[in-house]
């Protein structure tokens, strides 16, 4: 919590860009500080990967995954964007990480 504002980190597949944007707006207007992804590798931002060799892509993805865990560290809770109930391996890892650190976990859709 920062002052009176809870901090929430959004987690989920970046293929759901519109759902991320909607959740970010809704949660912000509800009085939360919202931390989101830095780019949408599965639904836009494809130019980020253009010209990268496989090794660089792999290292960049590892860095982004680690950064997202640091974003979870800064938050009071996470909000999982699980459109259609979808939760991929990366998101499962983030949920486990958050739970292990005592963070509250909420979901867009009931699981």
C-alpha positions in Angstrom: 0.0 0.0 0.0 1.3 3.4 -0.9 -0.4 6.0 1.4 -4.0 4.9 1.2 -3.8 3.3 -2.2 -3.5 -0.5 -2.6 -1.0 -1.6 -5.2 -2.1 -4.3 -7.7 0.1 -6.1 -10.3 -1.7 -7.4 -13.3 -0.8 -10.9 -14.5 -1.9 -13.0 -17.4 -1.2 -13.8 -21.0 -0.3 -10.7 -23.1 -2.6 -12.0 -25.8 -5.4 -10.4 -23.8 -4.2 -6.8 -24.3 -7.8 -5.4 -24.4 -8.6 -7.1 -21.1 -5.4 -5.8 -19.5 -6.3 -2.2 -20.6 -9.9 -2.5 -19.3 -8.8 -4.0 -16.0 -6.1 -1.3 -15.6 -8.7 1.5 -16.1 -11.3 -0.1 -13.9 -8.9 -0.9 -11.0 -7.3 2.6 -11.2 -10.7 4.3 -11.0 -11.5 2.1 -8.0 -8.6 3.8 -6.2 -5.7 1.3 -6.8 -2.2 1.9 -8.0 -1.9 -0.6 -10.9 1.3 -2.1 -12.2 1.0 -3.8 -15.6 3.2 -5.5 -18.2 5.8 -3.5 -20.1 4.8 -4.8 -23.6 2.4 -7.1 -25.3 4.5 -9.8 -26.9 1.5 -12.0 -27.9 -0.8 -9.3 -29.2 1.2 -6.4 -30.5 4.6 -5.1 -29.9 6.0 -7.7 -32.3 8.6 -5.2 -33.6 10.4 -5.7 -30.3 11.5 -9.2 -31.4 12.3 -8.2 -35.0 16.0 -8.8 -35.8 16.7 -10.6 -32.5 18.5 -13.9 -32.7 17.0 -16.8 -30.6 19.6 -16.4 -27.8 18.7 -12.7 -27.4 15.0 -13.4 -27.5 15.4 -16.1 -24.8 17.5 -13.8 -22.6 15.0 -10.9 -23.1 12.0 -13.1 -22.2 13.9 -14.3 -19.0 14.5 -10.7 -18.1 10.9 -9.7 -18.6 9.7 -12.7 -16.5 12.1 -11.7 -13.7 11.0 -8.0 -13.9 7.4 -9.1 -13.6 8.2 -11.0 -10.4 9.8 -7.8 -9.1 6.5 -6.0 -9.9 4.7 -8.6 -7.9 7.1 -7.9 -5.0 6.1 -4.3 -5.1 2.4 -5.1 -5.0 -0.1 -5.9 -2.2 -1.9 -8.3 -4.5 -2.1 -9.6 -8.1 -5.1 -9.5 -10.4 -5.1 -12.4 -13.0 -6.4 -11.6 -16.4 -7.7 -15.1 -17.2 -10.0 -14.6 -20.2 -12.0 -17.7 -20.9 -10.3 -19.3 -17.9 -7.0 -19.4 -19.6 -3.9 -19.4 -17.4 -0.6 -20.3 -19.1 2.6 -21.6 -17.5 4.1 -18.2 -17.0 1.0 -16.9 -15.3 0.8 -20.1 -13.1 4.4 -19.4 -12.1 3.5 -15.8 -11.2 0.4 -16.9 -9.1 2.6 -19.4 -7.2 5.2 -16.7 -6.6 2.6 -14.3 -5.3 1.0 -16.9 -3.0 4.4 -17.9 -1.6 5.0 -14.2 -0.7 1.6 -13.8 1.0 0.0 -11.7 -1.8 -3.7 -11.7 -2.3 -4.7 -13.2 -5.7 -7.9 -12.1 -7.5 -9.1 -13.2 -10.9 -11.0 -11.6 -13.8 -13.0 -14.7 -14.2 -13.9 -17.2 -11.5 -11.8 -20.3 -11.5 
